[in-house]
Amino acid sequence: MDFEYYEIVKEILESEEFKKRKNYKHHGKITVYDHSLKVSKISYLISKKLGMKDYRSVAIGSLLHDFYDKPWQENKEKRPFFKKHGFVHASEALKNTKLYFPKYADKKVSNIIERHMFPLNITPPKYKESWLVSFVDKMVSMEAVFQPIFFLALIGIKIRK
């Protein structure tokens, strides 16, 4: 990964609030921090390879796309279907971005974060950068889905260790 990428995202990576995501399980054994960093690095590299001019927004928006409040697996409260994590975490991530990193929350970065769960969130992304991050997020997440233990948990079968 090149120096320019780290210069773009350095403030976020050094933030104590963002570092808390190292303790949030995401899919399988990966943390939210590691997942977000992987999505960001891949999205950044693809955007550069495709000659996208706004690779900076791609790096930032993809890093913050899952910047939600708490690990979703710890939420034990009953919620209506459309209020479950998959449907609401993008808006939580955007709210946290505006709270902790307001200087980055421009229209494009906000759209990347808020629309990355399309089609679960029914409004499609507005920018090509948002489409890219949405695609890369799904690609990276699929790695975890194909882990047998995680897949069983995903469909409601819990394996006790």
ZIVENBEL-V186789 format. One record per run of one state. SS is the DSSP state (H for helix, E for strand, C for the rest). FROM is the first residue (numbers start at 1). LEN is the number of residues. If there is no record, write none. Layout:
BEGIN
ss:from:len
SS:FROM:LEN
SS:FROM:LEN
END
This chain:
BEGIN
ss:from:len
C:1:2
H:3:11
C:14:2
H:16:8
C:24:1
E:25:1
C:26:5
E:31:1
H:32:18
C:50:5
H:55:9
C:64:8
H:72:3
C:75:6
H:81:3
C:84:1
H:85:16
C:101:1
H:102:3
C:105:2
H:107:8
C:115:13
H:128:18
C:146:2
H:148:7
C:155:7
END
